[in-house]
């Protein structure tokens, strides 16, 4: 922080003009922020709230009626049962090997990055494993895998032994100044996205878990962010379409995990961009499909009521079944427990967590959470849901 | 008593208040916009325009300081959009910003939202909630911009040291 302050204080050396005479003479040309009397603002707010409630009620009651008739999943009663303070900026989360693992960045008063281990039985933090810099965490092949950066080796993947809770290997990525981002693992291999030449191209890098070495690199257009393993493929979300000021949309690339070759390009530019810390999840694979969302137009109008959840049939690479209007962004984070769990809301709004029934496509078991949910996981060993919130606690949700 | 500002009668008290605000905040605001926009012309234009509008609106502006900061950043953002000068890729822009080289190069690597958040929070000292009001966002969104902006700046500083 001191370095950052010193950097910004350099601006104090810049001489400033005296604009007052110009201000006094100037003919204002643009409307500034509206000055709305408080009473009027309150009336407008109440009117909008009422309209919003009406829209929400219609949107909610529709699926609810359908759910009662067609539901194929077991009704749940999600209940927040713990809120665990584990550090200033908890971010990514994974579950496995008898624990829940969370990446944490402690920015003040001194910079520190670590992986926190939570004992799900006691909800206590039992260990903090320091790593130079941490971006994401995954479990698989008997280890924790963490994307980050080593002071000497640069961008790297850190292998952590879940038993000794120490870093057992560091895999350098040798991708220049790339940014290693999201990571997934199965019982033999590890895959991660790396932003290499933003925004032109990036890589999906494969690591062999038995040798801790990089085995393949697949270059993809745009800025690869999220990725998931499932339905026999590696599915990658890359930011591919840009406006002058921001990201306009993303594309999904399907890779063959045996060859690491690109086998399909899907929904080109139609997937709304993820925005948030490390990029919230935008993909989930399960129930024979890849689950994501689409929105019409370029740039995509976020918040458009035409945003919809879609399932891409893994057998045909085509959108299958009914699309589900959502109206806000779709951040799926788990396919455990008989459905696709996701949070909705704008990128940084207080969210609602819901489950979509993969058969009936109804949205069910919704519940609200305080704070900005960044990532989530359902621990397959305990059946509990764990959510990270921005600059807030890790939340445990019992589902039954 | 009143003074004529382009045909609008503004009370002397309001005019003096706006001038006092300019004298207290003007330099800091101008530098903040310079860091955000990377262009002294945009900074001067946005600051002058916002204060001129505040003068014209007179008593209708309930909190002049908050209003001026918010108006200035919105005007600057509009100017950037209009002039198509938003820095999209690294190392573009900021060559003529008058900022020290290291600072200009670092800011050029941030997105506009990240720049606004970092400058208003870390340079000016506004709490996150106030930053959100100024740039028309939410506190949580500003938190995200700050997090990513800080991370990127730290990395740049490390690379510079190396």
Interface residues (C-beta under 8 A of the other chain):
Chain A: X3 X4 X5 X7 X8 X9 X10 X11 X12 X13 X14 X15 X16 X17 X19 X20 X22 X23 X24 X26 X27 X28 X29 X30 X32 X33 X35 X89 X105 X107 X111 X149 X177 X198 X199 X242 X244 X245 X246 X275 X276 X277 X347 X348 X349 X350 X371 X372 X390 X391
Chain B: X5 X6 X19 X22 X23 X26 X27 X30 X31 X34 X35 X40 X44 X47 X48 X49 X50 X51 X52 X53 X54 X55 X56 X57 X60 X61 X62 X67 X70 X71 X74 X75 X78 X81 X84 X86 X88 X89 X90 X98 X99 X100 X102 X103 X106 X111 X112 X118 X119 X122 X123 X138 X140 X141 X143 X144 X147 X148 X150 X151 X153 X154 X155 X157 X159
